[in-house]
Structure formats: structure tokens, C-alpha cells
Amino acid sequence: MAESRSHKLGKGNAARTEIPISGRRRLDAIRGHYAIEVERSGTKKGLAQSLSRLRTQRNKSKILRVPQQDMDKAVKLTRSKGMNVTVTNLSKTKRRKA
């Protein structure tokens, strides 16, 4: 399925890159030493899948971009999984370290 415009904007300058990872999955973007995953669904299942894709990147700083109303949910799930991930909103104006 094609990516929406806001999904591409959430990835920043690396908007057209998807990186193949194990398990026939794809990570949204890698920019320098940052691994970026954009999750717009807001469901617990979707967030968990995004976090599992980020978990494969061992030597990168991880950024999970979600809509602002889902930031609390994403931070809570990230902390329960014990991951070191920065959660930001789609426009990159707010961020929380989880």
C-alpha cells in the first residue's frame, strides 16, 4: 500500500527510503545514526510492531514518530518493553524520551 503524504513527511529528508530488515520487514528510514519509524495507526498492535522493527537496529538512536494524541500511549508501551526510544509527534515539535 502506498504511503500517505504525512507518513512521508514524518520520515523527513529520507522520505523515499525503506530499509529491508530480517523477517521480510522494512524499517521506514535511517538517517545518519538515527533509525526512524513512523506509526500513524495509534493501535497497541501497530505500535508494538513498530517497536519490534526499531529493536533490530542495535547501533542506532531510535525515533518513533506518532500523532500527538498517541504520544502518551507510545511512551507507556515503550517503557513497558524496556526500550530506549525517543517518541516524537509527526511534526517533530514535541518529544519524550522513553
Secondary structure by P-SEA (a helix, b strand, c coil): ccccaaaaaaacccccbbbbcccccccccccccbbbbbbccccaaaaaaaaaaaaaccccbbbbbccccaaaaaaaaaaaaccbbbbbcccccccccc
